[in-house]
C-alpha cells in the first residue's frame, strides 16, 4: 500500500504543465476583453492543436483522480 507521504512526494515531483490554450487566449483577446475574430481565424491551426492538448490533459487528469480515489479505497 502506498503511504500518503510517498504520494505527496510523487505529486510534488510532477513537472508543471503550461497549456497552450492559455497562451492562445492571450493572443486573441483584446484589451477590452473581446475576442478578435480575425486573430482567431489567423491562429485557427494553433487553436485546434491547443484544444486537443487541453482535452488530452483533461482526460489524463481525470484518470489520475480516478486512480487516486481507487488507492484511497483500497
N, C-alpha and C positions, 0 to 999 in steps of 0.2 A: 504494500500500500504506500502511496506517495504521501510524504509529510507536507504539511502546509508550508513550512519554511522552504522546502525544496521547490514547491510550486511557485512561491513568491520569487525565489531566486531565478528560476527559469523564465518567468514572465518579465522580470526586470532586464534580462539579457536579450530579449527580443529587440530587434532593431526598430527604430522609429520608421513609420510609414508616412510618406507625404503623397497624398493622392493628387494626380494631375488635374482632376476635375476642379479642385480649388484654385489652382493656377489659371485654369481656363476661365473661371468666373471673374478673376481679377482683370483678365484681358478684355472681356466683353461687356462688363458693367461700367456704365458711365458714372461720373462724379455725382450726378443727381439720383443715382440708384436704378436708373432704367437700363434695360438690356439693349445694346446696339445690334439690330438685326443684320446689318452689313458685316459687322465683325463676326457674328455667329456664323454667317454664311462663309466668310473667309476662312474661319477656323473649323469648318464642319468636320473635316477628317480628324483633326485633333480632338474635337468634341466626341466623336464616335469612339475613338481609342480610349479617351479618358473615362467615358461612360462604361465601357467594357471593363476597364481596370477597376473602377469603383464597384461595379456589380460583382466582380470576382472577389474583391476584398470583403464585400458584404457576405458572400457565401462562405468564405473561409472563416470569417469572424463567427458566423452562426454555428459553423461546425466546431470551432474551438469552444464556444459556450456550451454546446451540446456535450462535448467530451468532458468539460469541467463539471457539468451537472452529473454526468454519469459517474465520475470519480467521487463526487460528493455523496452519492447514494450507494456506493459500494462498501 
